[in-house]
Amino acid sequence: MPHTYTNLLYHIVFATKDRHPFIKPEFEERLYEYIGGTIRGLGGISLELGGMDEHMHLMTKLKPTMNVSKFIEKLKPSVTIWARSVIHPKFEWQDGYGAFTIGESQISGVRNYIRNQKEHHKKQTFDEEFKNLLTQANIDFDEKYLWK
């Protein structure tokens, strides 16, 4: 077969260090624009961005040459440098992240989920949300290592 055909879609979630509420409403649009540009610069496609003051959700499409861990390894430091100059000099992301594969038929639902984060978090904390995402994805976890 002469060509490779992929549709690698991911829902990625990560938080600020110690869940400090750095992402204030006045910075959201600029932060999301910067993250979207960084994703494009890494060869990906940003399908949706959103979150709360202490965590982010990304829905992105990646090329087969960019695995998720390399993507995050490049994305977070780039965004951190920008955010320290624009948002706060101590801006930092937590070390870990959650990455979940999604199918084409799930794009609309995940997009709505990301867009409605503020409403969603009136009923559920980030801790509860993240543990629920891990459980739904059938990912084993030990709570003592979740937030290190």
C-alpha positions as CSV (number, residue, x, y, z in Angstrom):
1,M,0.0,0.0,0.0
2,P,1.7,3.2,-1.1
3,H,0.0,5.6,1.4
4,T,-0.8,5.7,5.1
5,Y,-4.3,6.8,6.1
6,T,-5.0,7.7,9.7
7,N,-7.5,9.6,11.7
8,L,-5.9,9.8,15.2
9,L,-8.2,11.8,17.4
10,Y,-7.5,12.5,21.1
11,H,-9.2,14.1,24.1
12,I,-6.3,15.3,26.3
13,V,-6.7,16.7,29.8
14,F,-4.1,18.3,32.0
15,A,-4.0,20.7,34.9
16,T,-1.9,23.6,36.2
17,K,0.7,22.8,38.8
18,D,-1.0,22.3,42.2
19,R,-4.2,23.2,40.4
20,H,-3.4,26.9,40.8
21,P,-6.2,28.9,39.1
22,F,-4.0,30.7,36.6
23,I,-6.4,30.6,33.7
24,K,-8.7,33.5,34.4
25,P,-11.5,34.4,31.9
26,E,-9.5,37.4,30.6
27,F,-6.7,35.1,29.5
28,E,-8.7,32.2,28.1
29,E,-9.1,33.4,24.5
30,R,-5.5,34.3,24.1
31,L,-4.3,31.1,25.7
32,Y,-6.5,29.0,23.5
33,E,-5.3,30.8,20.4
34,Y,-1.7,30.3,21.4
35,I,-2.3,26.6,22.2
36,G,-4.2,26.2,18.9
37,G,-1.2,27.8,17.0
38,T,1.2,25.6,18.9
39,I,-0.8,22.5,18.0
40,R,-0.7,23.5,14.3
41,G,3.0,24.2,14.6
42,L,3.5,20.6,15.8
43,G,1.6,19.3,12.7
44,G,-1.7,18.7,14.5
45,I,-5.2,20.0,14.2
46,S,-6.9,21.6,17.1
47,L,-10.6,20.6,17.1
48,E,-11.7,22.1,20.4
49,L,-10.1,23.7,23.4
50,G,-11.6,24.6,26.8
51,G,-11.5,24.1,30.5
52,M,-11.5,25.9,33.8
53,D,-9.1,28.1,35.6
54,E,-7.0,25.2,36.7
55,H,-7.2,22.6,33.9
56,M,-7.5,22.2,30.1
57,H,-9.2,19.9,27.7
58,L,-8.0,19.6,24.1
59,M,-9.5,17.6,21.3
60,T,-6.9,17.3,18.6
61,K,-6.0,15.3,15.6
62,L,-2.3,14.2,15.3
63,K,-0.2,12.8,12.5
64,P,1.0,9.2,12.9
65,T,4.5,10.5,13.2
66,M,3.6,12.4,16.4
67,N,2.8,10.2,19.4
68,V,0.8,11.7,22.3
69,S,3.7,11.7,24.8
70,K,6.0,13.6,22.4
71,F,3.2,16.0,21.5
72,I,2.6,16.8,25.2
73,E,6.4,17.0,25.8
74,K,6.6,19.7,23.1
75,L,3.2,21.5,23.8
76,K,3.4,22.1,27.5
77,P,6.8,23.9,27.6
78,S,6.0,26.1,24.7
79,V,2.7,27.2,26.3
80,T,4.4,27.6,29.7
81,I,7.0,30.0,28.3
82,W,4.2,32.1,26.6
83,A,1.9,32.0,29.7
84,R,4.7,33.1,32.0
85,S,5.1,36.2,30.0
86,V,1.4,36.9,29.5
87,I,-0.6,35.3,32.4
88,H,1.7,34.9,35.4
89,P,5.5,34.5,35.9
90,K,5.0,31.4,38.0
91,F,2.6,29.7,35.5
92,E,3.3,25.9,35.3
93,W,1.5,22.7,34.3
94,Q,1.3,19.6,36.3
95,D,3.7,16.8,35.1
96,G,1.1,14.3,34.0
97,Y,-1.9,14.2,31.7
98,G,-4.8,12.1,30.6
99,A,-5.1,11.1,26.9
100,F,-8.1,9.3,25.5
101,T,-8.6,8.1,21.9
102,I,-11.9,9.0,20.4
103,G,-13.7,7.9,17.2
104,E,-15.0,10.2,14.5
105,S,-18.5,9.6,15.7
106,Q,-17.6,11.0,19.1
107,I,-16.3,14.3,18.0
108,S,-19.6,16.2,18.5
109,G,-20.1,14.8,22.0
110,V,-16.6,15.5,23.1
111,R,-16.7,19.0,21.5
112,N,-19.9,19.7,23.5
113,Y,-18.4,18.3,26.7
114,I,-15.3,20.6,26.3
115,R,-17.4,23.6,25.4
116,N,-19.6,23.1,28.5
117,Q,-16.9,22.8,31.1
118,K,-18.1,25.7,33.2
119,E,-21.6,24.3,33.4
120,H,-20.3,20.8,34.0
121,H,-18.1,21.9,36.9
122,K,-21.0,23.4,38.8
123,K,-21.9,19.7,39.5
124,Q,-18.5,18.0,39.6
125,T,-15.0,18.8,40.7
126,F,-12.0,18.3,38.5
127,D,-10.8,15.4,40.7
128,E,-14.1,13.7,40.2
129,E,-14.2,14.5,36.5
130,F,-10.7,13.1,35.9
131,K,-11.2,9.9,37.8
132,N,-14.5,9.4,35.9
133,L,-12.7,9.9,32.6
134,L,-10.1,7.3,33.6
135,T,-12.8,4.9,34.8
136,Q,-14.8,5.3,31.6
137,A,-11.7,4.6,29.6
138,N,-11.0,1.5,31.7
139,I,-7.7,2.8,32.9
140,D,-6.4,1.5,36.2
141,F,-5.1,4.2,38.5
142,D,-3.9,4.7,42.1
143,E,-5.2,7.9,43.6
144,K,-2.0,8.6,45.5
145,Y,-0.2,9.1,42.1
146,L,-2.9,11.1,40.3
147,W,-1.7,14.6,41.3
148,K,2.0,14.3,41.6
